[in-house]
Amino acid sequence: MSDTGYAAFLFDMDGTLINSIPSAIRAWTAWADSHGVDVAELMRVMHGVRAIETIRRFAPAGVDPQAEFEALLAAEIDDVDDVVPIAGAVSFTASLPHDRWAIVTSAPRSLADVRLRAAGLPPPAVMVTAEDVAQGKPAPDCFRLAAERLGVEAADCLVFEDAPAGIAAGEAAGADVMVITETHDHPIATEHPAIVDYTQVSVDVAAGRLRVIAQLTLASG
């Protein structure tokens, strides 16, 4: 991590700022069961990836991926009662300069808006969602676009992520990465610094730079 700080922070949403895992598991399990898809295998690879790409990967022949995506999206939008913020995320993001952070999510904008509202987390001025890029995570396009919209270079940003696809996207964008582990059932192998949540984290803003002050660990597999 940069000792001199960063121009901006770029946050994934699900599993990083909010916990929507139970809702996602319910919706995806129902979808997988209805198509005879192995639930465990789907769950292993779907986190952090755009839903339409996961559907295309697993849907049986003859299934209309777009129609399946729209039905799944509607189910997820209707199921947000237990979506909550990651501990400390609301106060941590509120402490950031409004023009120095963005949300970069693989979720569609409609779902992102509903989940953020359910979690009580106000959206930032810049959000990059599934519709904004041709290639989703692990491609770096989304993080590069968010940095561009903030008027900074991706390599001068710190990416907060929880899923392997998003971590890979942050790396490919040239950014430093911080791993959030609150929703992890098992450790993931990564050399990046990790924090459980935001309760022991603060930000120092000096000379126009953002610097994380935290008790860091290294996640291991």
C-alpha positions as CSV (number, residue, x, y, z in Angstrom):
1,M,0.0,0.0,0.0
2,S,1.1,3.5,-0.7
3,D,2.6,5.3,2.3
4,T,1.8,8.7,0.6
5,G,-1.9,7.9,0.2
6,Y,-4.3,7.8,-2.7
7,A,-6.2,10.1,-5.0
8,A,-9.4,8.2,-4.4
9,F,-11.0,5.0,-3.0
10,L,-13.0,2.6,-5.2
11,F,-15.4,0.3,-3.4
12,D,-17.0,-2.9,-4.6
13,M,-20.6,-3.1,-3.1
14,D,-21.8,-6.6,-2.3
15,G,-19.6,-8.1,0.4
16,T,-17.5,-5.0,0.6
17,L,-19.8,-2.2,1.7
18,I,-23.0,-4.2,2.3
19,N,-23.9,-7.8,3.1
20,S,-26.5,-9.0,0.6
21,I,-25.2,-12.6,0.7
22,P,-28.3,-14.3,2.1
23,S,-30.5,-12.6,-0.5
24,A,-28.2,-13.5,-3.3
25,I,-27.9,-17.1,-2.1
26,R,-31.7,-17.4,-2.0
27,A,-32.2,-16.0,-5.5
28,W,-29.4,-18.0,-7.1
29,T,-30.2,-21.2,-5.4
30,A,-33.8,-21.0,-6.7
31,W,-32.5,-20.3,-10.2
32,A,-30.0,-23.1,-10.1
33,D,-32.5,-25.6,-8.8
34,S,-35.0,-24.7,-11.5
35,H,-32.5,-25.5,-14.2
36,G,-30.7,-28.5,-12.7
37,V,-27.5,-26.5,-12.1
38,D,-25.0,-27.6,-9.4
39,V,-25.6,-25.0,-6.7
40,A,-22.2,-25.5,-5.0
41,E,-20.3,-25.0,-8.3
42,L,-22.3,-21.9,-9.2
43,M,-21.8,-20.4,-5.7
44,R,-18.1,-21.0,-6.0
45,V,-17.7,-18.7,-9.0
46,M,-20.6,-16.3,-9.1
47,H,-19.5,-13.7,-6.5
48,G,-18.3,-10.5,-8.0
49,V,-19.2,-11.4,-11.5
50,R,-22.1,-9.9,-13.5
51,A,-25.2,-12.0,-13.3
52,I,-25.7,-12.2,-17.0
53,E,-22.3,-13.7,-17.5
54,T,-22.9,-16.3,-14.8
55,I,-26.2,-17.2,-16.4
56,R,-24.6,-17.6,-19.8
57,R,-22.0,-19.9,-18.3
58,F,-24.4,-22.2,-16.5
59,A,-27.8,-22.0,-18.3
60,P,-28.8,-25.1,-20.1
61,A,-29.1,-25.0,-23.9
62,G,-32.2,-23.4,-25.2
63,V,-32.6,-21.0,-22.3
64,D,-32.8,-17.3,-23.0
65,P,-30.1,-15.7,-20.8
66,Q,-31.6,-12.2,-21.0
67,A,-35.0,-13.4,-19.9
68,E,-33.5,-15.4,-17.1
69,F,-31.4,-12.4,-16.0
70,E,-34.5,-10.2,-15.9
71,A,-36.4,-12.7,-13.8
72,L,-33.5,-13.2,-11.4
73,L,-33.0,-9.4,-11.1
74,A,-36.7,-8.9,-10.2
75,A,-36.4,-11.7,-7.5
76,E,-33.3,-10.0,-6.0
77,I,-34.9,-6.5,-6.0
78,D,-37.9,-8.0,-4.1
79,D,-35.7,-9.6,-1.5
80,V,-33.7,-7.0,0.4
81,D,-35.2,-7.1,3.9
82,D,-32.0,-8.6,5.5
83,V,-29.5,-6.6,3.5
84,V,-27.3,-4.7,6.0
85,P,-24.1,-2.6,5.8
86,I,-20.7,-4.1,6.6
87,A,-19.9,-3.0,10.1
88,G,-18.6,0.6,10.1
89,A,-19.1,1.1,6.4
90,V,-21.7,3.9,6.7
91,S,-19.5,6.1,9.0
92,F,-16.3,5.3,7.1
93,T,-17.7,6.4,3.7
94,A,-19.4,9.4,5.2
95,S,-15.9,10.5,6.4
96,L,-14.6,10.6,2.8
97,P,-14.6,13.7,0.6
98,H,-17.7,13.2,-1.6
99,D,-15.7,13.5,-4.9
100,R,-12.9,11.1,-3.8
101,W,-14.7,7.8,-3.8
102,A,-16.9,5.6,-6.0
103,I,-18.8,2.4,-5.9
104,V,-17.8,-0.1,-8.6
105,T,-20.3,-3.0,-8.7
106,S,-21.2,-5.9,-10.9
107,A,-24.8,-5.4,-10.0
108,P,-27.2,-3.6,-12.3
109,R,-28.0,0.0,-11.2
110,S,-31.6,-0.8,-10.3
111,L,-30.4,-3.6,-7.8
112,A,-27.6,-1.5,-6.5
113,D,-29.9,1.4,-5.7
114,V,-32.4,-0.9,-3.8
115,R,-29.7,-2.7,-1.8
116,L,-27.9,0.5,-0.8
117,R,-31.2,2.0,0.3
118,A,-32.0,-1.1,2.3
119,A,-28.6,-1.0,4.0
120,G,-28.9,2.7,4.8
121,L,-25.8,3.6,2.8
122,P,-26.1,6.8,0.7
123,P,-24.7,6.4,-2.8
124,P,-21.7,8.4,-3.9
125,A,-21.6,10.9,-6.7
126,V,-19.9,8.3,-8.9
127,M,-21.2,4.8,-9.4
128,V,-20.1,2.3,-12.0
129,T,-22.6,-0.6,-12.4
130,A,-23.0,-3.6,-14.7
131,E,-24.5,-1.6,-17.5
132,D,-21.6,0.8,-17.8
133,V,-18.9,-1.5,-19.1
134,A,-18.8,-4.1,-21.9
135,Q,-16.6,-6.4,-19.9
136,G,-17.3,-7.1,-16.2
137,K,-14.9,-8.1,-13.5
138,P,-12.3,-9.7,-13.5
139,A,-11.6,-7.3,-16.5
140,P,-10.3,-3.9,-15.1
141,D,-12.7,-1.7,-17.2
142,C,-15.0,-0.9,-14.4
143,F,-12.3,0.4,-12.0
144,R,-10.6,2.3,-14.8
145,L,-13.9,4.0,-15.7
146,A,-14.6,4.9,-12.1
147,A,-11.2,6.5,-11.8
148,E,-11.7,8.4,-15.0
149,R,-15.1,9.7,-13.8
150,L,-13.4,10.9,-10.6
151,G,-10.7,12.6,-12.6
152,V,-7.8,10.4,-11.3
153,E,-5.7,7.5,-12.5
154,A,-6.7,4.0,-11.5
155,A,-3.1,3.3,-10.5
156,D,-3.5,6.1,-7.9
157,C,-6.5,4.5,-6.3
158,L,-7.1,2.0,-3.5
159,V,-9.7,-0.7,-4.4
160,F,-11.7,-2.3,-1.6
161,E,-12.9,-5.7,-2.6
162,D,-14.0,-9.1,-1.2
163,A,-14.2,-11.5,-4.2
164,P,-11.5,-13.0,-6.3
165,A,-13.0,-11.6,-9.5
166,G,-13.0,-8.1,-8.1
167,I,-9.5,-8.4,-6.6
168,A,-8.2,-9.5,-10.0
169,A,-9.9,-6.6,-11.7
170,G,-8.3,-4.1,-9.2
171,E,-4.9,-5.7,-9.8
172,A,-5.4,-5.5,-13.6
173,A,-6.3,-1.8,-13.3
174,G,-3.0,-1.2,-11.6
175,A,-4.6,-0.2,-8.3
176,D,-3.6,-1.2,-4.8
177,V,-6.2,-3.6,-3.2
178,M,-7.6,-3.9,0.3
179,V,-9.6,-7.1,1.0
180,I,-12.7,-7.0,3.2
181,T,-13.4,-10.3,4.9
182,E,-16.5,-9.9,7.0
183,T,-18.7,-12.1,4.7
184,H,-16.0,-14.8,4.0
185,D,-16.8,-18.3,5.3
186,H,-13.3,-19.4,4.5
187,P,-10.1,-17.4,4.0
188,I,-9.0,-16.6,0.5
189,A,-5.4,-16.7,-0.7
190,T,-4.2,-13.2,-1.3
191,E,-1.1,-11.2,-0.6
192,H,-3.1,-8.0,-0.2
193,P,-3.7,-6.4,3.2
194,A,-7.1,-7.3,4.7
195,I,-9.5,-6.0,7.3
196,V,-12.6,-7.7,8.6
197,D,-14.8,-4.5,8.4
198,Y,-14.5,-0.7,8.9
199,T,-14.9,-0.5,12.7
200,Q,-11.2,-0.1,13.3
201,V,-10.5,2.0,10.2
202,S,-10.2,5.7,9.7
203,V,-9.0,7.9,6.9
204,D,-6.4,10.7,7.1
205,V,-6.8,13.4,4.5
206,A,-3.5,15.3,4.1
207,A,-2.1,17.3,1.2
208,G,-5.0,16.1,-1.0
209,R,-4.3,12.4,-0.4
210,L,-6.4,9.7,1.3
211,R,-4.5,7.4,3.7
212,V,-6.0,4.5,5.5
213,I,-5.3,4.2,9.2
214,A,-6.0,0.6,10.2
215,Q,-4.8,-2.6,11.9
216,L,-4.0,-4.6,8.8
217,T,-3.5,-8.3,8.4
218,L,-2.7,-10.5,5.4
219,A,-5.4,-12.9,4.3
220,S,-4.2,-16.4,3.6
221,G,-5.6,-19.6,2.1
